[in-house]
Amino acid sequence: MSIDPAVYARLREIADQLPQVPGIGKIEIANGEIVMMMSPVRRHELAVLRIARQLNAQLPTTHPGFVAHPGADLEDAGLGRLRCPDLMVFAESALEGEAPALLPHEVLLVVEIVSKSNPENDYENKVRDYAAMGIPLYLLVDPRKGTGIVHDMPGYAARTPFAFGDTVTVGPWTVDTGVLQTYA
């Protein structure tokens, strides 16, 4: 599951030096490889926005000082993983630090919107990685099928499937999936 720390450090160094390429959205490190992710489509980003809005409306009550924020990196150097979840819930103050990425213990929830081109990454690899990192909750949303799964700790043994239109419980929050759209 984990890779040699020196190998990971070298991969991280290479990833940090890669030039910005049009059409390439994010860079991740998993399974001893650098993975360049394609920029997401509009409905993917709309799902991120709509879920973030719902979570951010609830966080002042459940977790004051926390935000649902897209765009931050998540790193577990011990596992040799650099992931870029579509959305994460963490303390806003974590963004004040100098570290290039959030650490797993700082994150309460990761959200991934399944891409058209690489769905197995979200259904298999990221389930394994986020569970190994100890992330308490993983919300998987699949606009290809209009479905999703709430993964709950420990080890994501509890998995609650849902269909678009359902209001789902994700830890202390609820998400109305009726506002999500399938890919055209």
N, C-alpha and C positions, 0 to 999 in steps of 0.2 A: 504494500500500500504506500509506504513512504519511500523516498529516494535518498541517495547519499546527499548529505547537506552541501558538500562542495559542488556536486552536479547541479543541485537546485540553485545555489548561489550564482553559478555561471549562467544558467538559463535565465535567471532574473536579470542579470547584468545585460545579457543580449536583448531580452524583451524590452528593457528600459531604453535601449539605444536604437530600436527599430524606428524607421521614419514613419510619419503619418502617411497612410495610403488611402486615396479616395475609395469609398465603398467598404473599407475595413473599419468596423466599429470598436471592438475591444480585443485585447490580447489576454489570453489566459495561459496558465501553465498547469498541465495535468498529465499524469502518467509518464513523466520524464520528457514531455514534448511541449513546445510553444505552439499554441493554437490561436490562429487569427480568425476572429469572428466577423461575419458579414454585418453591415449596418442593418438594424431592424427595419421592418416595414411600418407604415403608418398605424395600422390597427394594433400592432404590437405595442407601439409607444402610447397609443390611446388607452390600452388596457393598463399599462403602468401608471399613467396619469390618473385614471379613474380609481384604481385601487389605492394609490398614494393619497388622494383626496379623502377617501373614506377613513383610512387609518389615521391620517393627520387630524381629522376631526375628533377622533376618539382618544388619541394619545394624551392630550392635556388632562383627561380624567383618569386614565389607567396608568400612564407613565409620564408625569410632568417632566419636561426637558428632553423628551425623546422625539425623534422625527422619523417619518417614512421617507427615505431619500433614494433616488436613483443615481447611478453614476460612480459611486465609490467602489474601490476594489476591496477584496477580502483575501487575506493571506494567512496561510498556515505553513510556515517554512519547515516545521517539523514533519509535516506530511508531504512537503514538496508541492503545495498547491497554491495557485493564485487564481482566484475566481472573480468574476465581475457580475454579480447578481443584478437582475433587472431592477430590483428594489430591495432595500433592507431597512429594518427598524433598529435604531441605536440612539444613544445619547447624542444630542447635538454637539455637546462639548467635545466629543471624540474628533470632530473635524478641526478642532483648534490645534491638535498635535502635529508634530513634524513627520511622523511615520508616513510612508507612502501608501499604506493600506490599513484598513481596519483589521483588528485581530478577532478571531472567533468568539472569545469571551465577551466582546463588546456588543455582539449582535443578538437580538431576540428573535428575529424573523428574517428569512430570505424569501423572496418571491421571484419565480422564474416564469416567463411567458414563453411557451414552447414555440420554437421557430419552425417554419415550414421545411427548412433544409436539413435540420439535424435534431429531430425529436428525441432520439435515444440518449443524447447527451443529458437532457433534462430529466428523463425518466429513469436512467440507470446511473450514469457517472456522477451526476450532481446529487442524487439521493444518497449514494454511497459517501461522497466527499463531505457533504454538509452534516450527515450523521456522524461521520468520523471526527469532524471538527467540533461536534457538540453543540451545534446550532439548535436551539430548542424547537423551532417551528420552521417548516418549509411548505410554502403554498405554491403548488404547481398549477398553472392555468394553461389550458390547451385550446387556443382558438381554431385549430384545425377541426376539432371534433365538438367544440362547445361544451367541454367537460373540464374537470380538474380533480386534484387530490390535495387534501390537507394532511401533511405528514407531521406527526407529533412525537416527542421524545418519550421514553428513552429509545434511541436507535431507530426511530421512526417505525416502531412496531405497530403503532396505531395509525391507520390510514383511512381517511374518510373521503370517499369519492363524492362528487357533486356534478350537477349539470348547470349550464348557464341558465339563469332565472332563479336559482336557489339563493337563499341567504345562508351563508355558511359561517360557522364559528371557527375562528382561528385564534387559539389561546383565549385571551380576554377580549378579543375584538370580534366584530361581525363584518362580513363583506357581502354586499348585495351584488351578486354576479349577473343580475338582470341588466346592468348597464354595460356589460361586455359584449363585444361583437365577434362573430366568427370571421375567419379570413374569407375574402370573396373568392 
